[in-house]
């Protein structure tokens, strides 16, 4: 917009100078008699600004406009990097609900799995025609995508915040990837979350983690005592046990 304004100003200046020159030529012609006109030397006649002068004026206007643009850009750049005006650091990333769910999810998953947050659906699937991008949802995002750490292949998707649940669920169904929709605002425990994901995670991938050191616990059967034959989670580091539910 600024460049267009400068271009218009230059055109107006050039047109005004041309009109001044023409008015002077017409006035000089009217004031002179015919004899003077015949005997006069054209090179000695008074005239308006020459084409060279007009070019110099136009170049001066363009140079001045360019300096104005550079000064404005420099001022905007200085204002944009001045600290402490617009932004303030969060104490922790994500909102409280997303963060609490993610931390609980970490307790449930084995180390072979990775969690990705707020993944665009367009990054997970593609149309049957690879050249047709119009079929991909442009704004839909999956809250959590569980994938294998080794190759980032999808294991399942989890939607917590509602939104386009039906559309995303239908897409996951077409590509044969499990999709879990959970109610937002519910404080899920590790056991509850493990139970809900048990059907969609690969066998052995939903594990119990120790509440003390967060290390994976092993499932072992009691060999004696009143709990003989029952299975328990046992932490090799903290020696903590927990019943298998």
Backbone as JSON, one array per atom type, in Angstrom:
{
  "sequence": "XXXXXXXXXXXXXXXXXXXXXXXXXXXXXXXXXXXXXXXXXXXXXXXXXXXXXXXXXXXXXXXXXXXXXXXXXXXXXXXXXXXXXXXXXXXXXXXXXXXXXXXXXXXXXXXXXXXXXXXXXXXXXXXXXXXXXXXXXXXXXXXXXXXXXXXXXXXXXXXXXXXXXXXXXXXXXXXXXXXXXXXXXXXXXXXXXXXXXXXXXXXXXXXXXXXXXXXXXXXXXXXXXXXXXXXXXXXXXXXXXXXXX",
  "N": [[0.84, -1.2, 0.0], [1.96, 1.27, 0.76], [3.97, 1.54, -1.18], [2.39, 1.83, -3.48], [1.18, 4.3, -2.95], [3.39, 6.02, -3.01], [4.14, 5.75, -5.69], [1.91, 6.93, -6.96], [2.19, 9.55, -6.03], [4.57, 10.32, -7.31], [3.77, 10.25, -10.02], [1.84, 12.3, -9.99], [3.47, 14.52, -9.41], [5.12, 14.63, -11.7], [3.21, 15.1, -13.73], [2.24, 17.61, -12.89], [4.54, 19.22, -13.18], [4.88, 19.06, -15.95], [2.55, 20.38, -16.85], [3.04, 22.99, -15.86], [5.24, 23.71, -17.4], [4.08, 23.75, -19.99], [2.17, 25.81, -19.69], [3.84, 28.03, -19.35], [5.11, 28.11, -21.86], [2.92, 28.61, -23.57], [2.09, 31.13, -22.58], [4.38, 32.69, -23.15], [4.28, 32.61, -25.91], [1.9, 34.03, -26.47], [2.53, 36.61, -25.52], [4.55, 37.52, -27.21], [5.12, 39.36, -30.34], [4.42, 38.84, -33.88], [6.7, 39.37, -35.47], [8.8, 39.33, -33.65], [8.59, 36.71, -33.04], [9.32, 35.49, -35.45], [11.96, 36.38, -35.78], [13.26, 35.61, -33.55], [15.56, 33.6, -31.66], [15.22, 30.22, -31.24], [16.67, 28.87, -29.34], [17.15, 30.77, -27.43], [14.82, 31.39, -26.23], [12.72, 31.82, -23.4], [11.93, 29.2, -21.29], [10.18, 26.5, -19.57], [10.97, 24.05, -17.02], [13.51, 21.82, -18.08], [13.63, 18.54, -19.71], [15.65, 17.12, -18.52], [15.84, 18.4, -16.03], [13.34, 17.75, -15.01], [13.65, 14.98, -14.76], [15.64, 14.9, -12.81], [14.22, 15.99, -10.65], [12.23, 14.05, -10.32], [13.85, 11.82, -9.69], [14.83, 12.71, -7.25], [12.49, 12.78, -5.72], [11.84, 10.04, -5.7], [14.08, 8.96, -4.36], [13.81, 10.2, -1.86], [11.37, 9.05, -1.05], [12.14, 6.37, -0.89], [13.96, 6.49, 1.23], [12.18, 7.15, 3.26], [10.64, 4.8, 3.41], [12.6, 2.93, 4.22], [13.31, 3.98, 6.74], [10.89, 3.66, 8.07], [10.58, 0.87, 8.06], [12.79, 0.16, 9.62], [12.07, 1.28, 12.07], [9.76, -0.23, 12.68], [10.91, -2.79, 12.9], [12.6, -2.44, 15.11], [10.71, -1.98, 17.1], [9.38, -4.42, 17.15], [11.14, -6.27, 18.27], [11.61, -5.44, 20.79], [11.88, -6.32, 24.13], [9.53, -7.73, 26.55], [7.06, -6.51, 26.07], [4.8, -7.59, 24.69], [4.64, -10.42, 25.08], [4.54, -13.1, 27.48], [6.11, -15.54, 29.42], [4.84, -18.84, 29.84], [4.27, -20.79, 32.78], [4.29, -23.52, 32.46], [4.09, -25.72, 29.64], [1.21, -26.09, 27.46], [-2.35, -26.26, 28.22], [-4.02, -26.7, 31.44], [-5.62, -29.04, 31.51], [-4.78, -30.56, 29.27], [-2.09, -30.9, 29.93], [-2.2, -32.33, 32.41], [-3.44, -34.71, 31.56], [-1.55, -35.66, 29.73], [0.71, -36.12, 31.33], [-0.28, -38.18, 32.92], [-0.68, -40.08, 30.94], [1.93, -40.66, 30.24], [2.66, -42.26, 32.35], [1.39, -44.58, 31.79], [2.2, -45.65, 29.35], [4.57, -47.71, 27.65], [8.17, -47.55, 27.28], [8.72, -47.91, 24.64], [6.94, -46.52, 23.16], [5.75, -43.38, 21.85], [4.43, -40.1, 22.44], [2.64, -37.75, 20.61], [1.51, -34.4, 20.4], [-1.39, -32.48, 19.6], [-1.65, -32.92, 16.7], [-1.92, -32.2, 13.29], [-4.53, -33.49, 11.25], [-4.03, -33.7, 8.57], [-1.35, -34.33, 8.53], [-1.3, -36.94, 9.15], [-2.8, -38.58, 7.48], [-3.55, -39.15, 3.98], [-5.12, -38.31, 0.86], [-6.74, -40.7, -1.33], [-6.03, -40.21, -3.93], [-2.98, -38.99, -4.43], [-2.38, -36.47, -5.36], [-4.54, -34.92, -4.87], [-5.28, -32.53, -2.75], [-7.46, -31.37, -1.64], [-9.21, -32.98, -0.26], [-8.29, -33.29, 2.27], [-8.72, -32.47, 5.68], [-8.32, -29.17, 6.74], [-7.99, -27.84, 9.2], [-8.45, -29.56, 11.32], [-7.32, -31.23, 14.24], [-5.65, -33.83, 16.01], [-5.77, -34.55, 19.39], [-3.95, -36.21, 20.87], [-1.51, -38.38, 19.66], [-0.47, -41.62, 19.63], [2.46, -43.28, 18.95], [4.92, -45.55, 17.57], [8.13, -45.43, 18.95], [10.41, -46.09, 17.55], [9.98, -45.88, 14.75], [7.98, -44.04, 14.38], [5.45, -44.86, 13.56], [1.92, -44.88, 13.49], [-0.04, -45.78, 16.32], [-2.4, -45.34, 17.79], [-5.06, -42.9, 18.06], [-6.05, -40.22, 20.21], [-8.72, -38.33, 21.35], [-9.48, -35.55, 23.25], [-10.6, -33.09, 23.71], [-13.0, -32.77, 22.41], [-14.7, -31.19, 19.74], [-14.16, -31.74, 16.31], [-14.92, -34.54, 16.46], [-16.44, -36.68, 15.35], [-15.86, -36.52, 12.6], [-13.05, -36.88, 12.58], [-12.9, -39.39, 13.77], [-14.15, -40.95, 11.8], [-12.29, -40.73, 9.74], [-10.03, -42.0, 10.87], [-11.11, -44.53, 11.1], [-11.32, -45.28, 8.41], [-8.65, -45.57, 7.69], [-7.95, -47.61, 9.28], [-6.95, -47.3, 11.93], [-6.84, -47.36, 15.43], [-9.02, -45.33, 17.42], [-9.67, -43.23, 20.12], [-12.07, -41.63, 22.03], [-12.29, -39.48, 24.66], [-13.82, -38.16, 27.63], [-13.68, -34.72, 28.28], [-12.27, -32.83, 30.98], [-12.29, -34.71, 32.95], [-10.49, -36.15, 35.57], [-8.32, -38.42, 34.98], [-7.07, -41.38, 36.39], [-3.99, -43.3, 36.45], [-4.55, -46.03, 36.36], [-7.23, -46.05, 35.43], [-6.94, -44.9, 32.92], [-5.23, -46.69, 31.72], [-6.87, -48.91, 31.56], [-8.81, -48.01, 29.74], [-7.3, -47.75, 27.44], [-6.31, -50.22, 26.98], [-7.46, -51.96, 25.11], [-6.74, -50.91, 22.66], [-4.03, -50.54, 22.5], [-0.92, -52.13, 21.58], [-0.29, -55.52, 22.54], [1.01, -55.88, 25.75], [2.01, -53.3, 25.85], [0.76, -51.45, 27.44], [1.62, -50.56, 30.51], [2.37, -50.83, 34.03], [3.58, -48.21, 36.0], [5.97, -47.32, 38.47], [4.99, -45.51, 41.33], [6.86, -44.17, 42.8], [9.48, -43.98, 41.54], [8.84, -43.87, 38.89], [9.57, -45.84, 37.12], [9.13, -48.67, 34.89], [7.09, -51.36, 36.06], [7.29, -54.81, 36.91], [5.28, -57.67, 36.17], [4.45, -60.1, 38.46], [3.9, -63.34, 39.95], [2.62, -64.3, 43.08], [4.27, -66.69, 45.05], [3.78, -67.94, 47.43], [2.16, -67.84, 50.71], [-0.76, -65.96, 51.8], [-1.59, -64.74, 49.51], [-0.97, -66.37, 47.47], [-0.6, -67.36, 44.11], [-1.8, -65.12, 43.09], [-1.38, -62.17, 41.02], [1.02, -59.52, 40.96], [2.2, -56.12, 40.62], [5.59, -55.3, 40.54], [8.23, -53.26, 41.57], [11.5, -53.1, 40.58], [13.38, -51.31, 41.46], [12.43, -49.71, 43.65], [11.24, -51.65, 45.18], [8.53, -51.67, 45.53], [5.19, -52.86, 45.64], [2.16, -53.6, 43.86], [-1.25, -54.49, 43.46], [-2.42, -56.37, 40.64], [-4.93, -55.22, 38.6]],
  "CA": [[0.0, 0.0, 0.0], [2.87, 2.41, 0.82], [4.61, 1.65, -2.49], [1.41, 2.37, -4.43], [1.0, 5.72, -2.64], [4.58, 6.73, -3.5], [4.06, 5.76, -7.16], [0.9, 7.93, -7.32], [2.76, 10.87, -5.76], [5.54, 10.6, -8.38], [3.0, 10.55, -11.24], [1.22, 13.62, -9.83], [4.54, 15.52, -9.51], [5.53, 14.73, -13.1], [2.12, 15.74, -14.48], [2.2, 19.03, -12.51], [5.68, 19.89, -13.83], [4.61, 19.15, -17.39], [1.54, 21.43, -17.03], [3.69, 24.29, -15.63], [6.05, 23.99, -18.59], [3.19, 24.08, -21.11], [1.58, 27.13, -19.43], [4.86, 29.03, -19.63], [5.31, 28.17, -23.31], [1.75, 29.28, -24.15], [2.14, 32.53, -22.17], [5.44, 33.35, -23.91], [3.81, 32.74, -27.3], [0.89, 35.08, -26.53], [3.13, 37.92, -25.25], [5.45, 37.92, -28.3], [4.47, 39.68, -31.6], [4.78, 37.91, -34.93], [8.07, 39.63, -35.92], [9.7, 38.78, -32.64], [8.5, 35.25, -33.12], [10.08, 35.04, -36.61], [13.38, 36.69, -35.68], [13.84, 35.11, -32.3], [16.33, 32.36, -31.68], [14.51, 29.27, -30.36], [17.51, 28.43, -28.22], [17.21, 31.82, -26.41], [13.5, 31.61, -25.66], [12.54, 31.37, -22.01], [11.1, 27.98, -21.22], [10.04, 25.9, -18.25], [11.99, 23.05, -16.68], [13.87, 20.89, -19.16], [13.37, 17.13, -19.4], [16.68, 16.69, -17.57], [15.46, 18.89, -14.71], [12.21, 16.93, -14.54], [14.2, 13.69, -14.36], [16.33, 15.1, -11.54], [13.2, 16.16, -9.61], [11.61, 12.74, -10.1], [14.81, 10.99, -8.97], [14.89, 13.19, -5.87], [11.26, 12.32, -5.03], [11.94, 8.58, -5.49], [15.08, 8.72, -3.32], [13.21, 10.59, -0.58], [10.38, 8.03, -0.68], [12.86, 5.15, -0.49], [14.48, 6.7, 2.59], [11.04, 7.08, 4.17], [10.29, 3.39, 3.58], [13.64, 2.29, 5.01], [13.19, 4.44, 8.12], [9.68, 3.07, 8.66], [10.86, -0.54, 8.31], [13.72, 0.09, 10.74], [11.31, 1.58, 13.29], [8.91, -1.38, 12.97], [11.77, -3.9, 13.34], [13.06, -2.15, 16.47], [9.58, -2.14, 18.03], [8.96, -5.82, 17.22], [12.06, -7.09, 19.06], [11.77, -4.89, 22.13], [11.37, -7.34, 25.05], [8.66, -7.43, 27.68], [5.91, -5.67, 25.73], [3.64, -8.35, 24.26], [4.58, -11.82, 25.48], [4.95, -13.5, 28.82], [6.35, -16.97, 29.44], [3.99, -19.71, 30.66], [4.99, -21.58, 33.77], [4.44, -24.86, 31.87], [3.45, -25.73, 28.33], [-0.15, -26.61, 27.32], [-3.32, -25.9, 29.26], [-3.97, -27.59, 32.6], [-6.23, -30.33, 31.19], [-3.88, -31.29, 28.38], [-0.86, -31.24, 30.66], [-2.48, -33.39, 33.38], [-3.69, -35.96, 30.85], [-0.3, -36.11, 29.13], [1.56, -36.68, 32.39], [-0.85, -39.49, 33.27], [-0.44, -40.98, 29.82], [3.32, -41.09, 30.33], [2.75, -43.33, 33.35], [0.74, -45.79, 31.28], [2.83, -46.18, 28.15], [5.9, -48.29, 27.72], [9.19, -46.69, 26.7], [8.79, -48.1, 23.19], [5.92, -45.67, 22.53], [5.95, -41.93, 21.9], [3.18, -39.34, 22.37], [2.69, -36.48, 19.91], [0.39, -33.58, 20.85], [-1.98, -31.53, 18.64], [-1.13, -33.26, 15.38], [-2.9, -31.99, 12.22], [-4.97, -34.71, 10.57], [-3.37, -33.73, 7.26], [-0.02, -34.93, 8.68], [-1.46, -38.36, 9.49], [-3.42, -39.33, 6.38], [-3.57, -38.48, 2.69], [-6.2, -38.78, -0.01], [-6.4, -41.85, -2.19], [-5.27, -39.58, -5.0], [-1.94, -38.25, -3.73], [-2.33, -35.11, -5.86], [-5.75, -34.2, -4.48], [-5.13, -32.06, -1.38], [-8.71, -30.77, -1.19], [-9.97, -33.89, 0.59], [-7.71, -33.3, 3.61], [-9.21, -31.41, 6.56], [-7.24, -28.2, 6.88], [-7.82, -27.32, 10.55], [-8.68, -30.58, 12.34], [-6.13, -31.74, 14.91], [-5.84, -34.9, 16.98], [-5.14, -34.09, 20.63], [-2.79, -37.04, 21.19], [-1.25, -39.51, 18.76], [0.53, -42.55, 20.17], [3.16, -43.95, 17.85], [6.11, -46.29, 17.97], [9.28, -44.54, 19.04], [11.47, -46.48, 16.62], [9.73, -45.44, 13.37], [6.87, -43.08, 14.41], [4.23, -45.39, 12.96], [0.79, -44.63, 14.39], [-0.66, -46.88, 17.08], [-3.79, -44.93, 18.01], [-5.29, -41.47, 18.28], [-6.89, -39.92, 21.37], [-9.31, -36.99, 21.31], [-9.9, -35.22, 24.6], [-11.26, -31.79, 23.77], [-14.21, -32.7, 21.59], [-14.46, -30.63, 18.42], [-14.56, -32.52, 15.13], [-14.67, -35.93, 16.84], [-17.05, -37.61, 14.4], [-15.11, -36.48, 11.34], [-11.74, -37.49, 12.8], [-13.12, -40.82, 14.01], [-14.44, -41.59, 10.52], [-11.03, -40.8, 8.99], [-9.22, -43.06, 11.47], [-11.73, -45.81, 10.77], [-10.99, -45.6, 7.03], [-7.25, -46.0, 7.58], [-7.81, -48.76, 10.18], [-6.13, -46.96, 13.1], [-7.73, -47.17, 16.58], [-9.28, -43.95, 17.84], [-10.33, -43.21, 21.42], [-12.62, -40.33, 22.41], [-12.48, -39.44, 26.11], [-14.52, -36.98, 28.12], [-12.81, -33.67, 28.78], [-12.56, -32.38, 32.33], [-12.22, -35.83, 33.89], [-9.13, -36.41, 36.04], [-8.11, -39.86, 34.84], [-5.93, -41.99, 37.07], [-3.2, -44.16, 35.58], [-5.26, -47.3, 36.22], [-8.4, -45.84, 34.58], [-6.48, -44.65, 31.55], [-4.68, -47.95, 31.2], [-8.01, -49.77, 31.23], [-9.46, -47.51, 28.53], [-6.42, -47.91, 26.29], [-5.84, -51.59, 26.9], [-7.98, -52.62, 23.92], [-6.2, -50.34, 21.43], [-2.57, -50.59, 22.5], [-0.37, -53.47, 21.32], [-0.18, -56.37, 23.72], [2.21, -55.66, 26.55], [2.49, -51.92, 25.78], [0.21, -50.71, 28.56], [2.34, -51.1, 31.66], [2.25, -50.12, 35.29], [4.8, -47.55, 36.39], [6.11, -47.13, 39.91], [4.65, -44.17, 41.76], [8.0, -43.52, 43.43], [10.58, -43.64, 40.62], [8.27, -43.81, 37.54], [10.12, -46.89, 36.27], [8.15, -49.74, 34.62], [7.04, -52.44, 37.05], [7.15, -56.15, 36.34], [4.15, -58.45, 36.68], [4.93, -61.36, 39.04], [2.88, -64.1, 40.7], [3.03, -64.68, 44.45], [4.52, -68.14, 45.13], [3.35, -68.49, 48.71], [1.4, -66.95, 51.56], [-2.21, -65.88, 51.58], [-1.84, -64.22, 48.16], [-0.38, -67.32, 46.52], [-1.34, -67.49, 42.84], [-2.23, -63.8, 42.6], [-0.34, -61.41, 40.33], [1.31, -58.2, 41.51], [3.23, -55.31, 39.97], [6.74, -55.18, 41.43], [9.27, -52.34, 41.09], [12.82, -53.63, 40.91], [14.19, -50.25, 42.06], [11.92, -49.3, 44.97], [10.66, -52.82, 45.84], [7.12, -51.4, 45.79], [4.28, -53.79, 44.96], [0.79, -53.15, 43.69], [-2.03, -55.58, 42.89], [-2.84, -56.26, 39.25], [-6.39, -55.08, 38.57]],
  "C": [[0.88, 1.25, 0.0], [3.55, 2.62, -0.53], [3.68, 2.23, -3.52], [1.21, 3.86, -4.21], [2.18, 6.53, -3.18], [4.54, 6.83, -5.02], [3.07, 6.82, -7.64], [1.44, 9.34, -7.13], [3.73, 11.26, -6.87], [4.83, 10.99, -9.66], [2.4, 11.95, -11.16], [2.27, 14.73, -9.98], [4.95, 15.73, -10.96], [4.47, 15.44, -13.95], [2.07, 17.24, -14.17], [3.33, 19.81, -13.17], [5.45, 20.07, -15.32], [3.59, 20.27, -17.67], [2.15, 22.82, -16.84], [4.5, 24.7, -16.85], [5.18, 24.42, -19.76], [2.57, 25.46, -20.92], [2.58, 28.24, -19.72], [5.09, 29.2, -21.13], [4.14, 28.92, -23.99], [1.75, 30.75, -23.81], [3.2, 33.29, -22.94], [5.02, 33.58, -25.36], [2.8, 33.88, -27.43], [1.5, 36.47, -26.37], [4.01, 38.42, -26.4], [4.64, 38.29, -29.54], [5.02, 38.75, -32.67], [6.23, 38.09, -35.36], [9.07, 39.06, -34.93], [9.75, 37.27, -32.73], [9.35, 34.71, -34.26], [11.56, 35.22, -36.4], [14.05, 36.07, -34.45], [14.58, 33.82, -32.52], [15.65, 31.36, -30.73], [15.33, 28.87, -29.15], [17.54, 29.44, -27.09], [15.88, 32.07, -25.75], [13.45, 31.07, -24.24], [11.58, 30.18, -21.99], [11.04, 27.49, -19.79], [11.14, 24.89, -18.0], [12.23, 22.12, -17.85], [13.56, 19.47, -18.73], [14.4, 16.61, -18.41], [16.36, 17.14, -16.16], [14.31, 18.08, -14.11], [12.71, 15.58, -14.04], [14.9, 13.8, -13.01], [15.33, 15.24, -10.38], [12.55, 14.82, -9.28], [12.54, 11.82, -9.33], [14.91, 11.39, -7.51], [13.69, 12.72, -5.07], [11.35, 10.84, -4.72], [12.93, 8.27, -4.37], [14.54, 9.07, -1.94], [12.19, 9.57, -0.11], [11.05, 6.75, -0.21], [13.42, 5.28, 0.92], [13.36, 6.63, 3.63], [10.64, 5.64, 4.46], [11.31, 2.68, 4.47], [13.55, 2.7, 6.48], [11.99, 3.81, 8.82], [9.92, 1.6, 8.98], [11.8, -0.7, 9.5], [13.01, 0.33, 12.07], [10.43, 0.4, 13.69], [9.73, -2.55, 13.48], [12.24, -3.68, 14.77], [11.94, -2.36, 17.48], [9.22, -3.6, 18.21], [9.87, -6.66, 18.1], [12.27, -6.54, 20.47], [11.13, -5.83, 23.15], [10.36, -6.81, 26.06], [7.44, -6.62, 27.35], [4.66, -6.52, 25.48], [3.52, -9.71, 24.94], [5.04, -12.02, 26.92], [5.06, -15.02, 28.86], [5.33, -17.69, 30.32], [4.87, -20.44, 31.68], [5.23, -23.0, 33.27], [3.68, -24.87, 30.56], [2.09, -26.44, 28.39], [-1.06, -26.1, 28.44], [-3.34, -26.97, 30.33], [-4.52, -28.98, 32.28], [-5.31, -31.17, 30.32], [-2.63, -31.76, 29.12], [-1.09, -32.39, 31.65], [-2.7, -34.73, 32.69], [-2.39, -36.52, 30.27], [0.62, -36.74, 30.17], [1.05, -38.04, 32.86], [-0.59, -40.51, 32.18], [0.98, -41.5, 29.83], [3.48, -42.25, 31.31], [2.24, -44.66, 32.82], [1.54, -46.44, 30.16], [4.22, -46.72, 28.43], [6.89, -47.36, 27.02], [9.31, -46.85, 25.18], [7.81, -47.2, 22.44], [6.2, -44.2, 22.79], [4.6, -41.25, 21.77], [3.45, -38.03, 21.63], [1.4, -35.71, 20.23], [-0.04, -32.62, 19.74], [-1.43, -31.74, 17.23], [-2.2, -32.99, 14.33], [-3.25, -33.3, 11.52], [-4.29, -34.83, 9.21], [-1.96, -34.3, 7.32], [-0.1, -36.43, 8.91], [-2.0, -39.18, 8.33], [-3.29, -38.52, 5.09], [-4.71, -39.04, 1.87], [-5.77, -39.97, -0.85], [-5.66, -41.38, -3.43], [-4.26, -38.66, -4.34], [-1.89, -36.79, -4.15], [-3.53, -34.27, -5.44], [-5.65, -33.8, -3.01], [-6.44, -31.52, -0.81], [-9.48, -31.67, -0.24], [-9.44, -33.89, 2.02], [-8.28, -32.17, 4.45], [-8.08, -30.46, 6.91], [-6.96, -27.81, 8.33], [-7.96, -28.37, 11.65], [-7.36, -31.09, 12.91], [-6.51, -32.84, 15.89], [-5.08, -34.52, 18.24], [-3.86, -34.87, 20.95], [-2.69, -38.16, 20.17], [-0.15, -40.35, 19.39], [1.15, -43.29, 18.99], [4.37, -44.7, 18.41], [7.32, -45.37, 17.92], [10.31, -44.83, 17.95], [11.26, -45.89, 15.23], [8.58, -44.45, 13.24], [5.65, -43.56, 13.63], [3.09, -45.28, 13.97], [0.29, -45.91, 15.05], [-2.12, -46.57, 17.34], [-3.86, -43.42, 18.18], [-6.23, -41.29, 19.45], [-7.4, -38.49, 21.25], [-9.9, -36.69, 22.68], [-10.77, -33.97, 24.65], [-12.5, -31.68, 22.89], [-13.89, -32.15, 20.22], [-14.97, -31.55, 17.33], [-14.34, -34.02, 15.38], [-15.21, -36.9, 15.8], [-16.26, -37.66, 13.09], [-13.75, -37.16, 11.48], [-11.87, -38.99, 13.01], [-13.38, -41.56, 12.71], [-13.17, -41.74, 9.68], [-10.15, -41.91, 9.54], [-9.78, -44.43, 11.15], [-11.38, -46.23, 9.35], [-9.56, -46.12, 6.89], [-6.92, -47.11, 8.58], [-6.81, -48.49, 11.31], [-7.09, -46.74, 14.27], [-7.82, -45.71, 16.99], [-10.11, -43.98, 19.11], [-10.79, -41.79, 21.72], [-12.94, -40.35, 23.9], [-13.12, -38.13, 26.52], [-13.53, -35.97, 28.69], [-13.22, -33.28, 30.19], [-12.53, -33.47, 33.36], [-10.76, -36.06, 34.27], [-8.9, -37.91, 36.04], [-6.9, -40.29, 35.66], [-5.19, -42.89, 36.08], [-3.92, -45.47, 35.32], [-6.47, -47.15, 35.28], [-7.98, -45.65, 33.12], [-5.93, -45.91, 30.92], [-5.8, -48.88, 30.79], [-8.69, -49.33, 29.94], [-8.62, -47.73, 27.28], [-5.98, -49.35, 26.07], [-6.26, -52.27, 25.6], [-7.32, -52.12, 22.63], [-4.68, -50.37, 21.36], [-2.09, -52.0, 22.19], [-0.2, -54.24, 22.62], [1.14, -56.11, 24.45], [2.7, -54.22, 26.57], [1.9, -51.05, 26.89], [0.77, -51.3, 29.84], [2.05, -50.26, 32.89], [3.6, -49.48, 35.61], [4.8, -47.28, 37.89], [5.78, -45.68, 40.27], [5.81, -43.43, 42.39], [9.06, -43.07, 42.45], [10.13, -43.57, 39.17], [8.88, -44.83, 36.57], [9.05, -47.96, 36.02], [8.24, -50.84, 35.68], [6.81, -53.77, 36.34], [5.96, -56.86, 36.98], [4.67, -59.81, 37.16], [3.82, -62.0, 39.86], [3.44, -64.47, 42.06], [3.13, -66.2, 44.54], [4.05, -68.76, 46.43], [2.54, -67.48, 49.48], [-0.08, -66.89, 51.17], [-2.56, -65.36, 50.19], [-1.27, -65.14, 47.08], [-1.26, -67.46, 45.28], [-1.83, -66.18, 42.28], [-1.04, -63.06, 41.97], [-0.22, -60.01, 40.93], [2.31, -57.47, 40.58], [4.35, -55.1, 40.97], [7.76, -54.25, 40.79], [10.62, -52.87, 41.54], [13.68, -52.59, 41.64], [13.75, -49.96, 43.49], [11.36, -50.47, 45.79], [9.2, -52.61, 46.23], [6.29, -52.41, 45.02], [2.88, -53.17, 44.87], [0.0, -54.27, 43.04], [-2.37, -55.31, 41.42], [-4.34, -56.25, 39.19], [-6.92, -55.45, 37.2]]
}
